Amino acid sequence: MADLKDYRLVFVGPADGETAVGDYAENLIRALRPHFGEVVERRTLAPGKESLADIREHRRAVKSAVAQGRPGRVLVHTELAAGGVGPFWSTAGLRDVPVSATVHDPPQGIWWPARTRFVAQHKYLMHGMHYPLRPLSRVIEGAVNGRRTIFALSQIGRLSIEMTYPKTNTAYVPYLVAERPTIKPAHERPKAVGFFGLVYRGKGFEQIARIRRELPDDIVIRVAGRGTESLPRQDGVEILGAVEGPDEDAFFESVRAIAIPYGKRHFYAETYPASSVAAHALAYQTPIVCTGYGSLAEFNEDTGAVVVPMGTTFPQTLPAGFSPAIQSLLNDDGRMRTLAANADRVRGERSAEQTAAAYAREWSRMLDRRRKRRDG
């Protein structure tokens, strides 16, 4: 297999702190460095923050990083998210160099390919342009990513990419679970359930009021994450806002489980993103209660989660059994111990080092296939 120590990796993705994809990229790139002879990073801003001038500069920088590497010993990889124009366009049109991408919102790597800073500031222009041109955006992405190797972070995500872009080579690597401190065992923590993550459509924060009504008063709801400070206040719900470092550790040590009542994220089409919130919960050995929506359906008790199936009605709403599942779990210490132990095992299996090794194996295969095609 190809020895990556002979290669320069040109890595393109959001900077640390620029959405969950940036956090993922930061954890991944640190673990990838030992696999390559050289790593060159080009970090971008979050979706909606970059101008056309920024995109041109990213393209120039990536082309320069490729040109400065040894001929035939350069690999380009990018992290693609729904509106991340910088990572997408910076690798568009690259020739004579192997390019791969991780798609965070499959089946498409980018859903809003024209979402520059100007367009993002005008809601009606943004959606008025992109929604009717969905077929065109798929054609554009198919032309850009074509026969590249595309990584998905869930099996259903991989399948959706394969069905949408059948000429690509798809690979599944589970969502990276970052290293976090070992904290108090879940069953010894306060009787509380947590909601965590960046607030946006489909993440389930809009279900908090209903879940609060359905849970008994002795179960507290604690909410933390970017944007949660703007959520409406109500009795029995503690809202902490963004938490990082020791504050994040303290938040997870204050809840016995994390609730993930995901539903449809946007009106464009079904998407199958892997859950960064689930990865955070696993990192803290914290059981999960989630809906069986999208990639969450791949979880089960062996991976530290209680999965509540979605209903069959349309539009799908929060399953009636979701709040009872939280209550049942938080009152069952034995089950809590089992799920927490399973979560701890999974965090080891999906560590940054294990994830980087999985990427490295697939890249070596990709380079071998490329060499065989070239040599006939």
C-alpha positions in Angstrom: 0.0 0.0 0.0 1.1 3.6 -0.6 3.2 5.0 2.2 1.7 8.3 3.3 5.0 9.3 4.9 6.1 10.2 1.3 3.2 12.6 0.8 2.2 16.2 1.6 -1.4 16.5 2.8 -3.1 19.7 1.9 -5.9 20.0 4.4 -8.8 22.4 3.8 -11.5 23.0 6.4 -13.1 25.4 8.8 -10.9 26.7 11.6 -11.3 25.6 15.2 -14.5 27.0 16.7 -16.0 27.7 13.3 -19.1 25.4 13.8 -19.0 21.8 14.7 -17.2 21.0 11.5 -14.3 23.3 12.5 -14.1 21.5 15.8 -14.1 18.1 14.0 -11.4 19.3 11.6 -9.2 20.5 14.5 -9.3 17.2 16.3 -8.7 15.2 13.1 -5.8 17.2 11.7 -3.8 16.8 14.9 -4.2 13.0 14.7 -3.4 12.9 11.0 0.0 14.6 11.3 2.0 11.5 12.3 0.7 9.7 9.2 2.1 12.2 6.6 5.5 13.5 5.8 4.2 17.0 5.7 0.8 18.7 6.4 -0.2 22.1 5.1 -3.5 23.6 6.4 -5.8 26.0 4.8 -8.5 26.9 7.3 -11.7 28.7 6.4 -14.5 30.5 8.2 -18.0 29.3 9.0 -20.7 29.2 6.3 -22.0 32.7 5.4 -18.8 34.5 6.6 -16.7 34.5 3.5 -16.7 36.8 0.4 -15.8 36.1 -3.2 -12.4 37.6 -2.5 -11.9 35.1 0.4 -12.8 32.2 -1.9 -10.3 33.4 -4.5 -7.6 33.6 -1.9 -8.4 30.1 -0.7 -8.1 28.8 -4.3 -4.8 30.5 -4.8 -3.4 29.2 -1.5 -4.5 25.6 -2.2 -3.0 25.6 -5.7 0.2 27.0 -4.3 0.4 24.4 -1.6 -0.1 21.7 -4.3 2.5 23.2 -6.6 5.1 23.4 -3.9 4.8 19.7 -3.0 6.8 16.9 -4.7 5.2 15.9 -8.0 3.0 12.9 -7.5 3.4 13.1 -3.8 0.5 15.5 -2.8 -2.9 14.6 -1.5 -5.7 17.2 -1.0 -8.5 16.7 1.5 -11.4 19.0 2.4 -14.2 19.1 4.9 -17.5 19.9 3.3 -20.6 21.3 5.0 -24.0 22.6 3.8 -23.0 26.2 3.2 -19.2 26.0 3.4 -18.3 27.8 0.1 -14.6 28.2 1.0 -13.7 24.5 1.3 -15.8 23.5 -1.7 -14.6 26.0 -4.2 -11.0 25.9 -3.1 -10.6 22.4 -4.5 -12.9 22.8 -7.5 -11.1 22.2 -10.8 -7.9 20.7 -9.3 -6.3 18.4 -11.8 -3.5 15.9 -11.7 -3.7 15.6 -7.9 -5.8 13.2 -5.8 -8.6 15.0 -3.9 -10.9 13.6 -1.2 -13.6 15.1 1.0 -15.6 14.4 4.1 -19.2 15.2 3.6 -20.9 16.4 6.8 -24.4 16.9 5.4 -24.9 14.0 3.0 -25.9 13.3 0.4 -24.5 16.7 -0.8 -21.3 18.2 0.3 -22.6 21.7 -0.2 -26.3 22.7 -0.5 -25.8 26.4 -0.9 -22.8 26.8 -3.3 -23.3 30.6 -3.7 -23.7 31.4 0.0 -21.1 34.2 0.2 -21.3 36.7 3.0 -23.4 39.0 0.9 -25.9 36.3 -0.1 -26.1 35.0 3.5 -27.2 38.5 4.7 -30.3 38.4 2.4 -32.5 35.5 3.4 -34.9 35.7 0.4 -32.1 36.0 -2.1 -30.3 33.1 -0.5 -33.2 30.7 -0.6 -34.8 32.2 -3.7 -31.6 31.4 -5.5 -30.7 28.0 -4.1 -34.0 26.3 -3.6 -35.2 26.3 -7.2 -31.7 25.6 -8.5 -31.3 22.4 -6.4 -30.9 20.2 -9.5 -28.2 22.6 -10.8 -26.3 22.5 -7.5 -26.2 18.7 -7.6 -24.9 18.8 -11.2 -22.2 21.2 -10.1 -21.2 19.1 -7.2 -21.1 16.0 -9.4 -18.8 17.8 -11.8 -16.5 18.9 -9.0 -16.3 15.8 -6.9 -17.0 13.4 -9.8 -14.8 10.3 -9.2 -13.2 11.5 -6.0 -13.2 9.5 -2.8 -15.9 10.8 -0.5 -16.0 10.0 3.2 -19.2 9.8 5.2 -19.5 9.7 9.0 -22.5 7.3 9.1 -23.4 4.3 7.0 -26.7 5.8 5.9 -24.9 8.9 4.9 -22.4 6.9 2.8 -25.3 5.1 1.1 -27.1 8.4 0.3 -23.9 9.7 -1.3 -23.4 6.6 -3.3 -27.0 6.7 -4.6 -26.8 10.4 -5.5 -23.3 10.4 -7.0 -22.7 6.8 -8.2 -19.4 7.6 -9.8 -17.7 8.6 -6.5 -15.9 6.1 -4.3 -17.5 6.3 -0.9 -16.0 5.3 2.4 -17.5 5.2 6.0 -15.5 6.4 8.9 -17.4 6.8 12.2 -17.7 10.4 13.6 -14.6 11.1 15.7 -15.0 11.2 19.4 -12.6 13.8 20.9 -10.6 13.2 24.1 -12.3 14.5 27.2 -11.7 14.0 30.9 -13.2 10.9 32.7 -15.9 12.4 34.9 -18.3 11.2 37.6 -20.2 8.0 36.5 -23.5 8.8 34.9 -25.7 7.1 37.5 -24.1 9.2 40.3 -24.8 12.5 38.6 -27.8 14.8 39.4 -31.1 13.6 38.1 -31.1 15.8 35.0 -31.2 15.4 31.2 -29.1 17.7 29.0 -29.6 19.4 25.6 -26.3 20.4 24.0 -25.0 21.9 20.8 -25.4 24.8 18.4 -29.0 26.0 18.0 -30.5 25.7 14.6 -33.5 24.0 12.8 -33.9 20.3 13.4 -31.7 20.0 16.5 -34.7 19.5 18.8 -34.4 22.6 21.0 -37.9 23.5 19.9 -39.1 20.4 21.7 -37.8 21.4 25.1 -41.1 23.0 26.3 -43.1 19.8 25.4 -40.5 17.5 27.0 -40.5 19.7 30.1 -44.3 19.3 30.4 -44.1 15.6 30.0 -41.3 14.9 32.5 -41.9 14.8 36.3 -40.7 17.8 38.3 -37.8 15.8 39.9 -36.0 15.7 36.5 -34.2 18.9 35.6 -33.5 19.9 32.1 -30.1 21.6 31.5 -29.3 23.3 28.2 -25.9 24.3 26.9 -24.3 25.3 23.6 -23.8 28.2 21.2 -27.0 30.2 20.8 -28.9 28.5 23.7 -28.7 31.8 25.7 -31.4 33.1 23.3 -33.9 30.3 24.1 -37.1 31.2 26.1 -36.8 30.8 29.8 -39.1 28.4 31.7 -39.4 26.8 35.1 -37.4 23.5 35.4 -35.1 24.4 32.5 -31.6 25.8 33.2 -30.0 27.5 30.2 -26.2 27.9 30.4 -25.2 29.3 27.0 -22.0 28.3 25.4 -19.6 26.2 27.4 -16.0 25.2 26.8 -13.2 23.6 28.6 -13.9 23.1 32.4 -17.4 24.5 31.9 -18.2 21.9 29.3 -16.8 19.2 31.7 -19.0 20.5 34.5 -22.1 20.6 32.2 -21.8 16.9 31.3 -21.1 16.0 34.9 -24.4 17.7 35.8 -26.6 15.5 33.6 -27.2 11.7 33.5 -28.1 11.6 29.8 -28.2 13.8 26.7 -31.4 14.1 24.7 -31.2 14.3 21.0 -34.7 14.8 19.6 -33.6 15.5 16.0 -36.1 16.0 13.2 -35.9 17.3 9.6 -33.3 20.0 9.4 -34.4 22.0 6.4 -37.0 22.0 3.6 -34.5 21.3 0.8 -34.3 17.6 1.1 -33.6 14.8 3.6 -30.1 15.0 4.9 -28.1 12.4 6.9 -25.5 14.2 9.1 -23.7 12.3 11.8 -24.4 13.9 15.2 -21.6 16.0 16.8 -23.7 16.1 19.9 -23.8 12.3 20.2 -20.0 12.4 19.8 -19.7 14.8 22.7 -21.9 12.6 24.9 -19.8 9.5 24.1 -16.6 11.5 24.9 -18.0 12.1 28.4 -19.3 8.5 28.9 -22.9 9.9 28.9 -25.9 7.8 27.8 -28.0 9.2 24.9 -31.7 9.3 24.4 -32.4 10.1 20.7 -35.0 9.8 18.0 -34.4 7.3 15.2 -34.1 10.1 12.7 -31.5 9.9 9.9 -28.1 8.6 11.0 -29.3 8.4 14.7 -31.1 5.2 13.7 -27.7 3.5 13.6 -27.3 3.9 17.3 -28.5 1.3 19.9 -27.8 0.3 23.4 -24.5 -1.3 22.4 -23.4 2.2 21.4 -24.7 3.8 24.6 -28.0 5.0 23.3 -31.7 4.5 23.7 -33.3 5.1 20.3 -37.0 6.0 20.1 -38.4 5.2 16.6 -39.9 8.0 14.6 -43.6 7.8 13.8 -44.9 7.1 10.3 -47.1 10.2 10.0 -46.0 13.2 7.9 -44.6 15.6 8.9 -42.8 13.5 11.5 -42.9 14.9 15.0 -41.4 14.0 18.3 -42.4 10.4 19.1 -44.8 10.0 21.9 -42.4 7.7 23.8 -39.5 10.1 23.9 -40.1 11.7 27.3 -41.1 8.4 28.9 -37.8 6.9 27.6 -35.8 9.7 29.4 -37.7 9.2 32.6 -37.3 5.4 32.5 -33.5 5.6 31.9 -32.8 8.2 34.5 -34.6 6.1 37.1 -32.7 2.8 36.3 -29.2 2.9 37.7 -28.3 -0.6 36.3 -29.3 0.4 32.8 -27.4 3.7 33.2 -24.2 1.8 34.2 -24.5 -0.5 31.1 -25.1 2.3 28.6 -22.3 4.4 30.1 -19.9 1.5 29.9 -20.9 0.9 26.3 -20.4 4.7 25.5 -16.9 4.4 27.1 -16.0 1.5 24.8 -17.3 3.3 21.7 -15.3 6.5 22.6 -12.1 4.3 22.5 -13.1 2.7 19.2 -13.8 6.2 17.6 -10.9 8.1 19.2 -9.0 10.6 17.1 -6.1 8.2 16.6 -8.4 5.4 15.5 -10.2 7.8 13.2 -7.0 9.1 11.6 -5.8 5.5 11.0 -9.1 4.7 9.2 -8.7 7.7 7.0 -5.0 6.8 6.3 -6.0 3.2 5.3 -8.6 4.5 2.8 -6.2 7.1 1.4 -3.5 4.4 0.8 -6.1 2.3 -1.0 -7.1 5.4 -3.1 -3.6 6.1 -4.1 -3.0 2.4 -5.0 -6.0 2.5 -7.2 -4.9 5.7 -8.8 -1.4 4.2 -9.5 -2.9 1.1 -11.0 -5.0 3.1 -13.4 -2.1 5.2 -14.4 0.2 2.2 -15.0 -2.5 0.4 -16.9 
